[in-house]
Amino acid sequence: MIEADKHEFRLSDGAVLTYLDRGSGPVVLLVHGVCMTSAFFARNIDALAVDHRVIAVDLRSHGDSPTSSSGNTVARYARDLHELMVALDLHDVTGVGWSMGSFVWWDHLSQFGTDRLARLAVVSQGPADLTRPDWPHGIADPDQLGSFVDAVQSDFSGFFSEFLAEMFKDPLADADAALLLAEITKIDPNPGTVILADQTLRDYRGFLTGLDVPHLLIWGVDEKVVKVASADWLSEALADAELHVFDHSGHCPMWEEPDLFNELLAGWVARRTGAD
């Protein structure tokens, strides 16, 4: 059942986005990771909505957004977000990108600048996921990416069941693991495979070096997916970045330490909306 404050938005190519819109105040727009959903922000939305207008989107083909047979790329997802932001007349937005969601926001900045997106919180995502000779901090080299594609096509649920276990510092409760895996497997394996490959091939290092858009960087110290070295690179490359490493989190600090996450993000938004 769709929650009362969830809405559907039809995009220009006919695809549909489902999004939650809760609270009022400065806009915070939450974007999830690859093959994940807005449910990974379940421990943040209500707390942030006390003083903010919180919008949490399910990207096309993900979560409660219907499967789209085309457009499953980071660049198209960025354009989808822009269409939604224009339709809702959103300005001075604080974007929050978790994992691939950060790629979507960086691509949005590259396509549309800061006309609507003013600042960005990046959660557990480096500038590139493909391991290269000049980038040792990726999550997979080309051969490993090929193995991922084969595994996702062969057993989508099995692949992400194992991946889910790597995303947290401590083992999830069985009920939480079942809930989150059910969210992940809402995406059809074919668009899921396409976006997994597309996002892994993205490289934003050149775009991000010297970028002066304010960034809040949030990592978990026990990050097994996107190593903290990526956070260090971002902290040095960006012109305006603030890095926080949580002591009791892995890839999902917004889920594992929600109170700290919510307090940090809300405080940063309050400081930056007055200073930007």
N, C-alpha and C positions, 0 to 999 in steps of 0.2 A: 504494500500500500504506500502511495506517495504521500509524504507529510504535507500538511496544509500550507506551509511556507515554502514548498518546493514548486517550481514553475518550469514550463517548457518554452523554449525559444527556437523558432524555425530560422535556420541560417539561409543565406542567399542561394546555396546550392541544393536546398531542400532537406539537408540533414537537420537533426533536432538536438539541442543541448538541454539537459535537465540541470537546474541549479537551485540551490537553497538561498533564500534571502531573508535575513533575520536581523533585528535590531535597527538602531539609527545612530548617526554620528559619522565620524571619518570612515571612509570606505576601506575595508580590508577584503581582498579577493584571494581566496585560497585555491591553489591548483595542485593536484595530486601527481603521483609518479606514474611510470609506465605500467599499464595493465592494472593499476590500483584504482581507487575511487575516493570520493569526498568523505567516505566513512572513516578513513584514516585520520581525519580531523575531528572525530566525534567528541574527543575530550577537550576540545578547544573552542568550539563554535559558541556554546552558550556563555562561557566565561567572557569571551571577547565581545559578544553581542550586548553585554551590559552597557558598554560605552561606545560601541562601533556598529556600523552597518556591515555585517559579515555576509559575504557572498561566497558560497562554496560550489564550484561547478564540477559536474562529471563531464570530462572531455568527450568528444564524439566517439561513439562505439564503446565507451567505458561506463560502468555502473548502470544507472537508470537511464542514460542516454541511449537511444536505439542504435543498433548496429548500422554503420555506414559502410557501403562497399567501396568507397573512395575517400580521399582526403585524410587518410590516417598517417600524417606526417607532422613533425614538429612545426614546420612553417605554416601548414594549414591550421593547426590548432591555435597558433598565435593569431591568425586572421579571424578564426572563430571567436576568440576572446575579444578582439577588437570590435567585431560586429555586435557582440553582446554589450560591451561597454558603451558603444555609441547608442544602441537602442535604449539602454537604461540611463543615458546621459550622465555617465560617471566621469568625474574629474578628480585630480589630486589623489589618485588611488595608491594605496600601499599594497603591492603585490606580495604574496607569499607563495614561493615555489618550493615544493618538497620533491627532491630527487628530480626526475625528468620535468616536473613542473617548473623548475628553474630554467631549463632549456627553453621551454615555451615562453617564459617571460623575457629571457634574453633575446629570443627571436622577435618577440613583439617590440622590444626596444630597437632592434636593428631595422625593423620595417616601418615603425610608426613614431619612434622617438619618445619624448616625455610629454607629449600633448595630454595624455590622460594618466599614464603611469608615472608617478613621481618618485617612488622609492621602492626598494625590493628587499625582502627577507629571503635569503637562500638557505634551505635546510638540506644538508647532506647531499650536495651536488657540486662536483668539480667542473671545470670548463670543458672537459672531454672525457668520454668513457672508453674510447678505444686505446689500448696500449700500443704505443708507437716507439720507435727508437728515441725520439726526443720527448716522449711523454710516458714515463714509467708508472704513472699513477692511475691507469685505466682499470676497468673491471674485467676486460677481456681483450686478448689480441685477436687478429683476424681469424685464426684457426678456431679459437675458443668461441668466437661469435658464431661461426658456422655450426659448431656443436650445439650452441644454445638454440639456434634456429631449428635444427633437426630435433632436439629434445622437446621444444615447445610444440612442434607439429606432431610429434609422436605421442606425447602425453602432457598436455597443457597443465592439467591439475597437478600431476606428479611433479613436474618441473617447479611450479610455483609453490608447492607445499614445501619442497626442500629450500627454495629461495627464501620463503617467509621465515623459516627458522634461523636463517643467517642475518635477518634484518634487526634482531633484537639482542640486547645485551644478555638478558635473562630469558629462560624459556617462557613462552606464553602459556597462560592457562588454556586448557583444552577448549573451553567455550569461546575464548577470544580468538584462538587459532582457527577454529571452525568458522566463526563469523567473518574473519578477514579473508580466509580462503574463498568463502562463498562470494564475497564482494569481488575478489580478483577474477573469479571464473564467470562473472557476468559478461565479460568481453568474449566475443567469438575468437577462437584460436587464430583465424586468418588475419583479421585486423590487428590482433594482438601480436602476431609474428611480425607483421609489417612495421608496426610502430617500435617494437623492440629493436629491430635491425636499424631503422632510420635514426632513432635517437642515439644508438651506440656509435653511429658514424659521424655524429655532429662534433664540431670542434669550434669553440667560441674564444679560444685564447687570444687571437688577434683582435677580435672585437672588444674584449674586456680589458685589455691592457690600457691603462690610463683612463678608463671610463669613470666619469665623475658623478654618476647617479648614486645616491646614498644606498649602501648595502649593509644589512645586518646578516652576519654569517653564523649559523647555528649547527653545531656538530655534536655527535656523541663520542666520548673518548674510546669506546669499544666498537668503533665503526669497522665492520668487516666487509662492507660493500664499496663505499667510496672513502678511501683512507683520508685521515686528517691532513696528510701532506697536500691534498688538493685544496683544503681550506687555507693552509699556509700560503699556497701559491696565489689564491684569490686575494688574501689579505694584503699581499705585497703588490699585486698587479693592479688592483682597483685603486682609484684616487681617493675614495671615501668609503672605507669599510671598517666594520667593528665585528670582531670575532669572539664568539663565546663557545666553549667546549664543555658540554654537560658531563658530569662525572658518572652518571648511572644510566647511560643510554648507548645504543648502537646507531642504526640507520634511521630510527624513528623517535627522536627526542620529543616530538610533540605528543606522542602516545605514551612514552615511557616516563617522562617527567613533565606532565602537562601543566602543573601549577607553576613551575619555574618557567616553562615555555610561554605560558599566557602572560605572566607578569613581565617577563623580559620584552616580549613583543609589544604589549600595550604601552609600556614605559618608553620604548624606542619610538613608537608612533607618536606618542604625546610630545616627546622632545623634538622630533624631526618635523612634524607638521607645523610647529612654531618657528623652526629655524630654516627650513628649505626656502 
